[in-house]
Amino acid sequence: MSRAPLTFPMIAAAAGISPHPGIQVVLDGDPAELEWELLSENLTLRGGLGTTGDGVLSNEATRMWVHAIGTGSVTRATDGRGEVVSGTLMGYIALGRSFEDEGARGTCSALDHAFSLRTR
């Protein structure tokens, strides 16, 4: 399975305050394809990331299917907004070309997938 980074245009917004503050991160343009619900505690984000049926197409034209839990420390970008420079995903990832079935380019279930949420 390829280890090349995949990028997705995402939008993040505050999502609730009770019982814990949170962040919702969704795919820009089609939020139903990729969603991440995160708890925000002590400068750490933690929560579930998932795709629906047909997965989601990356900017690199690779389709990804994911069902994982992620965690990462929040730091400040140069413009003052929060971002996760280096985080860890635990769970299932499958890859394929834009027209291929789930997992055609490989699948992996692991505790140490890497991710970042960078400002743009």
N, C-alpha and C positions, 0 to 999 in steps of 0.2 A: 504494500500500500504506500502511496506517495506520502512523503513527509513535508512537501512544499506547503508554505502558508497559503490559506484560503482567506479571502476578505469579503466582507458583506457590508453594505451601507445600512447602518442601524440608527435608531432613534431611542434615546433613553429619557425617562421622566420619572419623577417621584410617584410612588404608588402606595399610598396609605401611610398611616402613622400608628395604628393600633392593631394588634398588640405590639408590633414592632415596625419601625420605619422600613420602607422598601423602595426598590427601583424596578421598573418594568422596562425591558429592552426588547424592541421588536424590529423586524425587517422594514426598512424604509420603502414604502411603495406597496407592500403586501404583508401587513403585520400578522396575518393568519398563518403564513408559511414558516416563520421562525420566531419563537418567543422565549424570553428568559425572565423569570420571576425571581428577584433577589431580595433577601433580607439585608439590611444595611445596619451593622452594629460595630462600634469601635473601629471605624475605618477599614472594615472588611466586608466584602460582598460575598454572599453565599446563597445558592439556590439552583433550581432546576431549569435546564435548557432543553428544548425539544422542537422537532420539526413535525409537520403533518404529512399525510399521504405520499405526495410526490417528492418530498425533500425540498431543498432550496438550492438554487443555482448561484454559485459564487461569482465574483467579478472575473475570476480566472476561467470561467466556463466549465467548472467541475461541479457536479451535483453532490450535495451532502445530505445524509440523513443522520440525525443525532438524537440520543436520549441519554442525558448525562446530568450530573450535579457538578457545579463549579464553585470554586472559591478563589478569592484574590484580594490582595491589599490595595486600598485606594490611595493614590498619590495625586498631587496637583500638577496639571499640565502648565506650561508656561503662561497660558492665558487665565489661569486660576480655576479652570473646571477640573472636576475629578476624572481620573482614568485608572484603569488597571493595566499596568505595564506588563506584568507577568503573572498569570494565574494557572490553576490546574483544574482540568475536567476529569471526572471519574465516570466511566460509562461506555456506551456503544456509539461508534461512528462508522458509517459506511459511505463509500465514494463510488461515483460513476460519472461518465460523460453526460452531457445534457440530455441525450436521447437514450441512455442505458438504464437498465433496471437497478434497483437498490443492491449495492455491494458488488457490481460488475467490476469495479477497480479495487476491491478489497474491503474487508471489514476488520474492526479491531475493538475489543472490549478490554479496557485497561484503566488503571488508577492514576495514570500520569500523562494524559493528553495535555498539551499546552494551549493557552489562549491569551489574548489581550483585548482590551476594550480601550481604543485610543480615540481621542478627540480628532475631529477633522475640520 
